Amino acid sequence: MGRMGRHLLGLAVAGLTLATGGAAFAELGQPKPWEWTLQESGSPVMDNIVWFHNFLFVLITLITLFVLALLVVVVIKFNARANPVPSRTTHNTLIEVAWTLVPVLILVGISVPSFRLLFLELDVPKADITVKATGKQWYWSYAYPDNGKFEFDSLMAQDKQPRLLGVDNEMVVPVNKVIRVQVTGADVIHAFALPAFGVKIDAIPGRLNETWFKATKTGMFYGQCSELCGKDHAFMPIAIRVVEDKEFASWVETAKKKFASGGTSTYASAAGPTQ
C-alpha cells in the first residue's frame, strides 16, 4: 500500500473512531457529534417546536423553489435575444393584487401555529413541583420550595461527562410531571436554556420569571446559560436528571439531609470554574 493509500486508510479509521466514539456519548438530552438537526425532544413543548420548525422549513423551501422558477423563466423567456423589442407593460392589476395578498395569507397561516406555540410555552399549567433556579457568576442554585425548602449549588465538574456539561449536583425531577421553574439572577442577567425541553428564559436580578416543562422520558438532559454573563459564561451548565416517582421521593429525602444546613457546593471565585 502506497503512502496515499495509507493516508486514506488512516482518515477512514479516524472518521470511524470519531463516529463510533461520539455515538457512545451521544445520549438523549445532549448535543451529538455532527448533529445538524434539533436535539431529540423530551417534552410536549419541544414536540411542538420541532413540528413548527419542520413546517416552516418545508414552507420556505417551496417559496424558494417558486421564486427560483420565476427567475429561470424570466432569464430564459425575457432576455434580449428572445425579445429584441422589449415589452412596454408597466402595470398588471392581477399580478399586483396577487403578490400582495399571497404573502399576507402565508403570514396569517404561519401566525396561527406560532401564536398557539407561544401560548403553550408561556401559559404555565398547574404545577406538580416548583423549582427555583438562580443564576450566579458562574453556576446555578436550585431550591425546592414544595419539597422541604432545601437549596443547593450546581457547578460544572471536570471529571464528569459530557465535557463542559457534567455537574456535581443535578436538578432532579420526576417524569411525566409538570415542573414549574422560577428563574432569577443573583448578580447579572443569565438565561436558563434546555434545548430538549424547549425551554429558554432570562434570569434577571430583581425579577422572577416563570417557565415550565413536562419531561416525557427519563435520563439526563443538559443545557447551558445562553446569555453572555461574564468571563466564565461558558462554564455554567444546566443538568437535569429525570427519574421515576419513587426514585424522586427517595432523592428528596436524601437531599433534605444533605443540604439541610446549607451543604451546598463551595465556589471559589478566585480560582475560576470547576474545570
Contacts in CASP RR format, 6 or more apart in sequence:
PFRMAT RR
TARGET T0000
AUTHOR 0000-0000-0000
METHOD contacts of the structure
MODEL  1
MGRMGRHLLGLAVAGLTLATGGAAFAELGQPKPWEWTLQESGSPVMDNIV
WFHNFLFVLITLITLFVLALLVVVVIKFNARANPVPSRTTHNTLIEVAWT
LVPVLILVGISVPSFRLLFLELDVPKADITVKATGKQWYWSYAYPDNGKF
EFDSLMAQDKQPRLLGVDNEMVVPVNKVIRVQVTGADVIHAFALPAFGVK
IDAIPGRLNETWFKATKTGMFYGQCSELCGKDHAFMPIAIRVVEDKEFAS
WVETAKKKFASGGTSTYASAAGPTQ
1 9 0 8 1.000
18 33 0 8 1.000
19 33 0 8 1.000
19 34 0 8 1.000
21 33 0 8 1.000
22 32 0 8 1.000
22 33 0 8 1.000
23 33 0 8 1.000
25 161 0 8 1.000
25 162 0 8 1.000
26 32 0 8 1.000
26 33 0 8 1.000
27 219 0 8 1.000
27 220 0 8 1.000
28 40 0 8 1.000
28 42 0 8 1.000
28 196 0 8 1.000
28 217 0 8 1.000
28 219 0 8 1.000
28 220 0 8 1.000
28 221 0 8 1.000
29 39 0 8 1.000
29 40 0 8 1.000
29 42 0 8 1.000
29 195 0 8 1.000
29 196 0 8 1.000
29 219 0 8 1.000
29 220 0 8 1.000
29 221 0 8 1.000
29 222 0 8 1.000
30 39 0 8 1.000
30 162 0 8 1.000
30 165 0 8 1.000
30 220 0 8 1.000
30 221 0 8 1.000
30 222 0 8 1.000
31 39 0 8 1.000
31 162 0 8 1.000
31 222 0 8 1.000
32 39 0 8 1.000
38 46 0 8 1.000
38 49 0 8 1.000
38 50 0 8 1.000
38 53 0 8 1.000
38 195 0 8 1.000
39 46 0 8 1.000
39 195 0 8 1.000
39 196 0 8 1.000
40 196 0 8 1.000
41 47 0 8 1.000
41 49 0 8 1.000
41 50 0 8 1.000
41 196 0 8 1.000
42 196 0 8 1.000
42 197 0 8 1.000
42 215 0 8 1.000
42 216 0 8 1.000
42 217 0 8 1.000
42 221 0 8 1.000
43 196 0 8 1.000
43 197 0 8 1.000
43 198 0 8 1.000
43 199 0 8 1.000
43 213 0 8 1.000
43 214 0 8 1.000
43 215 0 8 1.000
43 216 0 8 1.000
44 120 0 8 1.000
44 214 0 8 1.000
44 216 0 8 1.000
45 120 0 8 1.000
45 121 0 8 1.000
45 197 0 8 1.000
45 198 0 8 1.000
45 199 0 8 1.000
45 213 0 8 1.000
45 214 0 8 1.000
46 195 0 8 1.000
46 196 0 8 1.000
46 197 0 8 1.000
46 198 0 8 1.000
48 116 0 8 1.000
48 117 0 8 1.000
48 120 0 8 1.000
49 117 0 8 1.000
49 198 0 8 1.000
51 113 0 8 1.000
52 113 0 8 1.000
52 114 0 8 1.000
52 117 0 8 1.000
55 113 0 8 1.000
56 110 0 8 1.000
59 106 0 8 1.000
59 110 0 8 1.000
63 106 0 8 1.000
76 82 0 8 1.000
77 83 0 8 1.000
78 86 0 8 1.000
78 87 0 8 1.000
121 198 0 8 1.000
121 211 0 8 1.000
124 180 0 8 1.000
124 210 0 8 1.000
124 211 0 8 1.000
124 212 0 8 1.000
125 178 0 8 1.000
125 212 0 8 1.000
126 178 0 8 1.000
127 178 0 8 1.000
127 179 0 8 1.000
127 180 0 8 1.000
127 212 0 8 1.000
128 174 0 8 1.000
128 177 0 8 1.000
128 178 0 8 1.000
128 179 0 8 1.000
129 144 0 8 1.000
129 146 0 8 1.000
129 147 0 8 1.000
129 173 0 8 1.000
129 174 0 8 1.000
129 177 0 8 1.000
129 178 0 8 1.000
129 179 0 8 1.000
129 180 0 8 1.000
130 144 0 8 1.000
130 145 0 8 1.000
130 146 0 8 1.000
130 179 0 8 1.000
130 180 0 8 1.000
130 181 0 8 1.000
130 182 0 8 1.000
131 142 0 8 1.000
131 143 0 8 1.000
131 144 0 8 1.000
131 171 0 8 1.000
131 173 0 8 1.000
131 179 0 8 1.000
131 180 0 8 1.000
131 181 0 8 1.000
131 182 0 8 1.000
132 142 0 8 1.000
132 143 0 8 1.000
132 144 0 8 1.000
132 145 0 8 1.000
132 151 0 8 1.000
132 181 0 8 1.000
132 182 0 8 1.000
132 183 0 8 1.000
132 184 0 8 1.000
133 140 0 8 1.000
133 141 0 8 1.000
133 142 0 8 1.000
133 171 0 8 1.000
133 181 0 8 1.000
133 182 0 8 1.000
133 183 0 8 1.000
133 184 0 8 1.000
133 192 0 8 1.000
133 203 0 8 1.000
133 238 0 8 1.000
134 140 0 8 1.000
134 141 0 8 1.000
134 142 0 8 1.000
134 143 0 8 1.000
134 183 0 8 1.000
134 184 0 8 1.000
134 185 0 8 1.000
134 186 0 8 1.000
134 203 0 8 1.000
135 141 0 8 1.000
135 183 0 8 1.000
135 184 0 8 1.000
135 185 0 8 1.000
135 186 0 8 1.000
135 187 0 8 1.000
135 190 0 8 1.000
135 192 0 8 1.000
135 203 0 8 1.000
135 225 0 8 1.000
135 236 0 8 1.000
136 153 0 8 1.000
136 185 0 8 1.000
136 186 0 8 1.000
136 187 0 8 1.000
136 190 0 8 1.000
136 267 0 8 1.000
137 186 0 8 1.000
137 187 0 8 1.000
137 188 0 8 1.000
137 229 0 8 1.000
137 230 0 8 1.000
137 232 0 8 1.000
137 269 0 8 1.000
138 225 0 8 1.000
138 229 0 8 1.000
138 230 0 8 1.000
138 231 0 8 1.000
138 232 0 8 1.000
138 233 0 8 1.000
138 235 0 8 1.000
138 236 0 8 1.000
138 272 0 8 1.000
138 273 0 8 1.000
139 153 0 8 1.000
139 154 0 8 1.000
139 155 0 8 1.000
139 156 0 8 1.000
139 236 0 8 1.000
139 265 0 8 1.000
139 267 0 8 1.000
139 273 0 8 1.000
140 153 0 8 1.000
140 154 0 8 1.000
140 192 0 8 1.000
140 225 0 8 1.000
140 236 0 8 1.000
140 238 0 8 1.000
141 151 0 8 1.000
141 152 0 8 1.000
141 153 0 8 1.000
141 154 0 8 1.000
141 186 0 8 1.000
141 264 0 8 1.000
142 151 0 8 1.000
142 152 0 8 1.000
142 154 0 8 1.000
142 169 0 8 1.000
142 171 0 8 1.000
143 149 0 8 1.000
143 150 0 8 1.000
143 151 0 8 1.000
144 150 0 8 1.000
144 151 0 8 1.000
144 252 0 8 1.000
144 255 0 8 1.000
147 252 0 8 1.000
147 256 0 8 1.000
148 252 0 8 1.000
148 256 0 8 1.000
150 255 0 8 1.000
150 256 0 8 1.000
150 259 0 8 1.000
150 260 0 8 1.000
151 259 0 8 1.000
151 262 0 8 1.000
151 264 0 8 1.000
152 169 0 8 1.000
152 255 0 8 1.000
152 258 0 8 1.000
152 259 0 8 1.000
152 262 0 8 1.000
152 263 0 8 1.000
152 264 0 8 1.000
152 265 0 8 1.000
153 169 0 8 1.000
153 264 0 8 1.000
153 265 0 8 1.000
153 267 0 8 1.000
154 167 0 8 1.000
154 168 0 8 1.000
154 169 0 8 1.000
154 170 0 8 1.000
154 171 0 8 1.000
154 238 0 8 1.000
154 239 0 8 1.000
154 265 0 8 1.000
155 167 0 8 1.000
155 168 0 8 1.000
155 169 0 8 1.000
155 236 0 8 1.000
155 265 0 8 1.000
155 267 0 8 1.000
155 273 0 8 1.000
155 274 0 8 1.000
156 164 0 8 1.000
156 165 0 8 1.000
156 166 0 8 1.000
156 167 0 8 1.000
156 235 0 8 1.000
156 236 0 8 1.000
156 237 0 8 1.000
156 273 0 8 1.000
156 274 0 8 1.000
156 275 0 8 1.000
157 166 0 8 1.000
157 167 0 8 1.000
157 168 0 8 1.000
157 274 0 8 1.000
158 274 0 8 1.000
158 275 0 8 1.000
160 166 0 8 1.000
160 167 0 8 1.000
160 168 0 8 1.000
162 222 0 8 1.000
164 234 0 8 1.000
164 235 0 8 1.000
164 237 0 8 1.000
165 222 0 8 1.000
165 223 0 8 1.000
165 224 0 8 1.000
165 237 0 8 1.000
165 239 0 8 1.000
166 222 0 8 1.000
166 237 0 8 1.000
166 239 0 8 1.000
167 237 0 8 1.000
167 239 0 8 1.000
168 265 0 8 1.000
168 274 0 8 1.000
169 264 0 8 1.000
169 265 0 8 1.000
170 220 0 8 1.000
170 239 0 8 1.000
170 240 0 8 1.000
170 241 0 8 1.000
171 238 0 8 1.000
171 239 0 8 1.000
171 240 0 8 1.000
171 241 0 8 1.000
172 240 0 8 1.000
172 241 0 8 1.000
172 243 0 8 1.000
172 248 0 8 1.000
172 251 0 8 1.000
172 255 0 8 1.000
173 179 0 8 1.000
173 215 0 8 1.000
173 240 0 8 1.000
173 241 0 8 1.000
173 242 0 8 1.000
173 243 0 8 1.000
173 248 0 8 1.000
174 242 0 8 1.000
174 243 0 8 1.000
174 244 0 8 1.000
174 245 0 8 1.000
174 248 0 8 1.000
175 215 0 8 1.000
175 216 0 8 1.000
175 217 0 8 1.000
175 218 0 8 1.000
175 242 0 8 1.000
175 243 0 8 1.000
175 244 0 8 1.000
175 245 0 8 1.000
176 214 0 8 1.000
176 215 0 8 1.000
176 216 0 8 1.000
177 214 0 8 1.000
177 215 0 8 1.000
177 245 0 8 1.000
178 212 0 8 1.000
178 214 0 8 1.000
179 212 0 8 1.000
179 213 0 8 1.000
179 214 0 8 1.000
179 215 0 8 1.000
180 210 0 8 1.000
180 211 0 8 1.000
180 212 0 8 1.000
181 192 0 8 1.000
181 199 0 8 1.000
181 201 0 8 1.000
181 210 0 8 1.000
181 211 0 8 1.000
181 212 0 8 1.000
181 213 0 8 1.000
182 208 0 8 1.000
182 209 0 8 1.000
182 210 0 8 1.000
183 192 0 8 1.000
183 201 0 8 1.000
183 202 0 8 1.000
183 203 0 8 1.000
183 208 0 8 1.000
183 209 0 8 1.000
183 210 0 8 1.000
183 211 0 8 1.000
184 203 0 8 1.000
184 204 0 8 1.000
184 205 0 8 1.000
184 206 0 8 1.000
184 207 0 8 1.000
184 208 0 8 1.000
184 209 0 8 1.000
185 203 0 8 1.000
185 204 0 8 1.000
185 205 0 8 1.000
185 206 0 8 1.000
186 205 0 8 1.000
187 205 0 8 1.000
188 205 0 8 1.000
188 229 0 8 1.000
188 230 0 8 1.000
189 202 0 8 1.000
189 203 0 8 1.000
189 204 0 8 1.000
189 205 0 8 1.000
189 227 0 8 1.000
189 229 0 8 1.000
190 202 0 8 1.000
190 203 0 8 1.000
190 225 0 8 1.000
190 227 0 8 1.000
190 229 0 8 1.000
190 236 0 8 1.000
191 200 0 8 1.000
191 201 0 8 1.000
191 202 0 8 1.000
191 203 0 8 1.000
191 225 0 8 1.000
191 226 0 8 1.000
191 227 0 8 1.000
192 199 0 8 1.000
192 200 0 8 1.000
192 201 0 8 1.000
192 202 0 8 1.000
192 203 0 8 1.000
192 211 0 8 1.000
192 225 0 8 1.000
192 238 0 8 1.000
193 199 0 8 1.000
193 200 0 8 1.000
193 201 0 8 1.000
193 223 0 8 1.000
193 224 0 8 1.000
193 225 0 8 1.000
193 226 0 8 1.000
193 238 0 8 1.000
194 200 0 8 1.000
194 213 0 8 1.000
194 221 0 8 1.000
194 222 0 8 1.000
194 223 0 8 1.000
194 238 0 8 1.000
194 240 0 8 1.000
195 223 0 8 1.000
196 221 0 8 1.000
196 222 0 8 1.000
197 213 0 8 1.000
197 215 0 8 1.000
197 221 0 8 1.000
197 240 0 8 1.000
198 213 0 8 1.000
199 211 0 8 1.000
199 212 0 8 1.000
199 213 0 8 1.000
200 226 0 8 1.000
201 209 0 8 1.000
201 210 0 8 1.000
201 211 0 8 1.000
202 209 0 8 1.000
202 227 0 8 1.000
203 209 0 8 1.000
203 227 0 8 1.000
215 221 0 8 1.000
215 240 0 8 1.000
215 242 0 8 1.000
217 242 0 8 1.000
218 242 0 8 1.000
218 243 0 8 1.000
218 244 0 8 1.000
219 241 0 8 1.000
219 242 0 8 1.000
219 243 0 8 1.000
220 239 0 8 1.000
220 240 0 8 1.000
220 241 0 8 1.000
220 242 0 8 1.000
221 239 0 8 1.000
221 240 0 8 1.000
221 241 0 8 1.000
221 242 0 8 1.000
222 237 0 8 1.000
222 238 0 8 1.000
222 239 0 8 1.000
222 240 0 8 1.000
223 237 0 8 1.000
223 238 0 8 1.000
223 239 0 8 1.000
224 234 0 8 1.000
224 236 0 8 1.000
224 237 0 8 1.000
224 238 0 8 1.000
225 233 0 8 1.000
225 236 0 8 1.000
225 237 0 8 1.000
225 238 0 8 1.000
227 233 0 8 1.000
229 236 0 8 1.000
232 272 0 8 1.000
232 273 0 8 1.000
235 272 0 8 1.000
235 273 0 8 1.000
235 274 0 8 1.000
235 275 0 8 1.000
236 273 0 8 1.000
243 251 0 8 1.000
267 274 0 8 1.000
END
